[in-house]
């Protein structure tokens, strides 16, 4: 099973701070406790110390939470049962986030691009160090969006960050989805063709005639001095029933002029919509007559 992983993250940049942050939180807590213990009256210094402690403690807790939920887990995507599966996994065991997205409902997959820091000072950069940025957007035909693949902010000190690697992962993900969509569309097309070629003879006959007139080409194979006639390239190319039959592609106008219109061919048999078991057998003259009927009816509709 092919998997596309978000392995461009400089995880070491987040693992080290996550181990350090609890100690920082402990000392902030001690400082906060010391202020409260010595608090005897309201003054600017004590209020400032309390507020500063609360802010630092909040930043530390927020950093720990985001680091564990977003930056340390590994992310992967794969195809299963016509769905795109996305997982964010912590310690190879705990699934923090899972999405099952129907492949045929996906409209587009977009890379929002790497996030340029809006601040330049070192202290402010550190303050947003653990702000998650899910860079890939999966747009659905319904208008809904899913965001995946957390990307690290490319800070100047993030020497392990590799934007090209992220782009490579994004391209692999998009190619995997497009390839699966094409496969599903193709399989559906073949399924529909199989249904058409197993429909009642008259319905099958009408389908082939209309296909021939629409495309202005037909596919013919000779059998016992008669013709097997088909109107679908996909059918003769991909259906199992035709794998041992050689069909030649012919323009309808040429076939009409050089075969259908010749008197010596009027009574020859044409097998239309053959499916390996049966097909509608008609004479050349009948086949020509039915083509003319459809053409005439279409001309009448256009005039009206």
C-alpha positions, 0 to 999 in steps of 0.5 A: 500500500502506497503511503504519502508521509509528511516527513519534511518536519524538523521534529527535533526543533519541537521535541527539545522544547517540549522536554524543556517547557515542563521545567519552565512551567514548573519554575513559572509556577514556583514564581507565581506561588512565591508572589501569592505567598508574599502578597499582602497588599495591592501594588503595581509590582505584585499585579505585574508579576502575577499577570506576567506569570499567568501569561508565561504559564499560558504560553507554555501550556499552549506550546506543550499542547500544540507540540504534542497534538500537531508537531510531534505526531507523524502524518500520512495519507493512503488510499483505501476502499475508494477513500483518501485516508489521512492520519495524524499518529502519535508514537506510532499508536495513538491516532489524534486525527483521522479523515476518510475522504471519498476520492471522487468527491475531491475537486482539488488539492492546494498547497498554500505555500510556506508560512512567512513569519510576520514578526522578526524579533527573536522573542516574538518568533519564539512566542509563535513557535508552536502555532500550527499551520496546516498547509495542504487544503483538500477542496471538495466538490460540495465546497467543504475543505479539509486541512492537513499536513502541518508545516513548520514555520521557516524561521532563520534558525530552522536549518533542518527545514526543507521546503523542497521536500514538503513540495515533493510530498505534496506533489506525490499526494496530488498525483496519487489522488489524481491517479486513483480518480482516473482509475475509478472513472475508467472502471466506472466507464468500463462498468457502464459499457459492460451494462450497455453491451448486455442490454436488450438487443434493440437498446444495444443497437440504438446505442451503437447507431447513435454512438457512430453518428455522434463520433462519425466513426465506426469500428468494423471487423470481418467475419464470414464475409460479413461485418461486425460493427461497433461504435465505441473505441473504449469498448473495442479497446478495453472490453474483455469480449473483444480482446481476440477480435481485430477492429479497424477504425473507419470514418462513417462517411467513407464507410457509407459511400464505399460500403453501404451505398454499393448495391452488391453489399445491400443484402450482406449481414451486419452484426451490430452490438455484438457482445461475444454471445449475440448482436442484432443482425441486420442487412446493409440496406437496413443499417443504412436506412436506420442511420439515415432515419437518425440523421434526418430526425436530428436535422428536423430537430435543429430546424425546429 
